Amino acid sequence: MMNFERRRDRFELFDSMDSPAVNLSFTLELPDFRPWCKAQGLPPFHVLLFAVLNAVLKVENFRYRIFEGEVIRIDRLTPSYTVVNQHHDLNFAQFAWSDELREFVARSLAARDQASNMAALNDTYQGMSPRECKNQVFVTCIPWLDFTSIQHPAASLGCPDVPSLAWGKFRYGGNGRLQLPFSVQAHHGFVDGYHIHQLAQTIAAELKQLIQ
């Protein structure tokens, strides 16, 4: 937590505000990993989810949370994301982490199928303890839209310590590059614009390493 202690004064500044969230939308540039996914028989969304969540763990500022009034640093993540069910309502897919890509994707697909086939809201997250809830990052994908901004819901405006991430429609950017709208919401006491830049660069690096 030494790195956090260096910015505790920044944390206290933003945490005292009614809404300490920073919310930034931008065009994320990535290596076009879709041909590799096709060759490997892997769905691009789930491969990108794997890369994004690994990047979150590698950028320390995205691992800080507030629990029982104290700042903590999480060591693991419980993957979850939104899906659309048969009635075109959202639901939540949640599953156990795996460090191995194919196992991660298999678990993600099983969670997607379970959640998308449910009419009622999947409330398995309610079985998590308050501490376990801090191991989340809220993820949503809006593949139909090339959005330019987004407002993420927050259970408490005063405590947006669990980051919210969203991305939209892929488009080919030329020269083997992929572009997509990407949004990050986080506690400004933990995350600045520089750390969002770090996250973007780390996601690209994670994908580059996978496809090589």
Protein Blocks (a to p, Z undefined) as FASTA:
>chain_A
ZZmmmmmmmmmmmmmpmblcdcdddddddddfklmmmmnopafklmmmmmmmmmmmmmmk
lmgcceehiacddfbdcdddddddfkopacdddddddfbfklmmmmmmmmmmmmmmpmbd
cfklmmpcfklmmmpccddddfkbccfbdcdddfblklcmbccddddddddebjhiacdd
ddddddfklpcfklmmmmmmmmmmmmmmmmZZ
